[in-house]
Amino acid sequence: MQFARHTGLVLISLFALGCEIKSDADLAREEEGKIIATPPPLEARPAEVGVGIKGQSLKDETGVGKVISQPAMVLFQTKERIAFEIQIPHALNLFKASEGRSPESHEEFIDKIIKPNQIKLPKLPEGMEYRYRPDDAQLWVEPIASK
C-alpha cells in the first residue's frame, strides 16, 4: 500500500515538473532518428572503479533523472570498488603470503585468485577484456587482441 502511495507521489511530481513519460514505442522512434556517434578508441587502463559497463549510461543524467539514477550508479561503483580495492588486493596478499610471490601469468591469476575467491569482475564494454600483468602484479582492462 505504501509503495503504491510513493509511486503515485513520484508520478504526480514528474507531471507537475513537466516531465514527459514516454512509451517504449516513443523511445524506439526517437532512437531511430538519432545519429549514433563513433565510440572513443579503446585504450588499456588499470582495472579500477568506472571500467564496468553497468551505470555508464546513467552518467549524463541531469535534474530529476539524476535523482533517480544516482542510487543505481552508487550501487554499481560500490560493487566495482569492493572487487578492485578490497577482494583482489586481499586475495593477492594471501597468495603472496602462501606462495612467496605474485602470480606469474594471467591464467594463474584467474585460476588462483579470481576463481577460488569467487570474485565477480564487472562486465566490460564490448571489445575490452581483463588482463593480469605479472610485471607489475596488476589487473588491467585492455582492448581484445585481434586473433
Beta strands, then each sheet from edge to edge (+ up, - down):
strand 1: 45-46
strand 2: 128-133
strand 3: 138-143
sheet 1: 1+ 3- 2+
end
